[in-house]
Amino acid sequence: MPAKTAVLLTNLGTPDSLDKASVKRFLKQFLSDPRVVEISRPIWWLILNGIILPVRSGKTLAAYQRMWGDDGSPLLIFSEKQQQALQSLLGEESTVALAMRYGKPSFESVINELLNSGVNRLVVLPLYPQNSATTTATSFYHLAEVLAGRRDLPSLHFIDNYHDHPWYIAALANSVKSHWQQSGQHHLLMSFHGLPQANVDRGDPYYDQCLKTADLLANALELDESGWSLCFQSRFGKQAWLKPYTADVLEQLLARGTKSVDVICPGFAADCLETLDEIKIEYRHLFIEQGGEEFNYIPALNDDAAHIEMMRVIVEPYLLA
């Protein structure tokens, strides 16, 4: 009999509901992951529970309140739409499921349900275009932990990145061109999620893959060096993070007379707190306050048809193997 196959889309996760207890619970699970914060566990436990959670939970809740929709968290809503759209493309031959690394739906509940239903081939696509220990690798390790508790292991195909996949670059380029057709073309700022510099110094491939994505996107859009910039957002703590920082690049653009920018975040497969609040609200406010005139956020690929088709192209070879 043919293998019963499931495609598992994964992303980072989101609080279950819009209240401080839920946000605190989500942050604790996320920030307790030793692959997210690589600090001595006893020291980090004191910092996390004594300082960060009491202070940051309220601030993070306020940020979620600014972008939470009637249906819930945008990340979860867009992720569910991606799952449903990919299922429609693949048809009945494969099941498409969704799991979050932190929060719900959990890896454990989703994977166990799939395997208990008879799935014996699992194709895992973490929706992180660029590979990092803090995202892709922790997803792999957690997947292994869940499977280690079972005797009926499936054949497993884990896709660790797609930062330079032609269909991914084309989908990004099409989204930018579509925005320019509607709103006019301005300097393109590509903002990626930040990472401690120490992580890259230890061998994390994330930085190089971000550079590759940015170069390929700029080439696809036929931009010269003056037409685009790269930066890193979401800095946390006092240690050095990947540079240049998004805030610094915006200031530099203003200093050289660039008053209008279009911002895209190529490291996010779905809009979330970091794009809808940090970029679209906080950095827009900073740019306009310092003399900018126009700040346009280009949405993540979300459930755009080209994005879903990209997913199909990436997973299909593993379905046919």
C-alpha positions, 0 to 999 in steps of 0.5 A: 500500500502507498505510504500515508504522508503528512506535511507538517508546517511549523512556526514559532507560536503565539500566546493562547489568548490576550491576557497577561497570564497567557503572554507570560506563559508563552514568554517563559516557554520561549525564553527558557529554550536553551537554544534561544538564549545561550546563557548559563541556565542558573543565571538565566533562570534568575534573570528570566523569572526575577526581571524579564517576565515580571517586566516584559509580560506587560509590555508584550501584552500591550504590543499584542493588544495593538495587533490582535485581530477579532479572530486572534493572533495574526501569526496563528490566523495566517499560519492556519490559512497557509495550512488550508491553502497548501492542503487544497493544492496537495489534495487528498494524497497528503495531509497538511498539518500545523504545529507551533514550537511554543504554545498551541497547537503543540508539536506533541499533540499534532505529531501524535495525532498524525501518527496515530491516524496511520501516517508513516511518512512525515515531511516537515517544513519549518517556515523559517527561510533562513536557518538558525539554531534559535528557530530551525534547529530548536524545531528539529531537536523538539521534533526528535524529542517528541518522536523519541517517545514513540516506537512507530517512527515514520520516515522523516524528511526535514527541510532546514531552509529555503533562503535562496530557493528560486520560488521563494525569491520570486514570491518576494520579488512579486510582492514588492513589485505589486506594492510598487505598482500600487504605491510607487517605488521608494528605497527598499529596506530589508529588515531581518530578525536579529540574532546575538553576534555570539551565535554567529561567531559559534557557527550559526548560518543565519547571517550568511543566509540573510545576506544571500536572500537580500542579494538575490532579492535585490538582483531580482528587482534589478536594484543597484546598491543605492536602491536598497539596504539590509538591517536587523531588528528585535534586539534584546539585552545589552550584548552585541547583536547582528548589525546594522540595526534597523533603527540606525539604518533608518537614521542614516537614510534620513541623514542622507536625504531619503525621506520615503522607504518601503520596508519588507521583512524577508525572514518572516513567512507570516505577519506577527508581532515583530512585523505588525507592531515593531516594524509597522507601528514602532519603527514607522513612528520613529522614522516619521518623528525624525523627519521621514515623510513616507514609511510603507510596510510590505506585508509578509507573504502570508497565504499569497498564492505564490507563497503557497505554490512555493511550499508545494514546490519545496515539499513535492519531491519528498512526497514522491520519493 
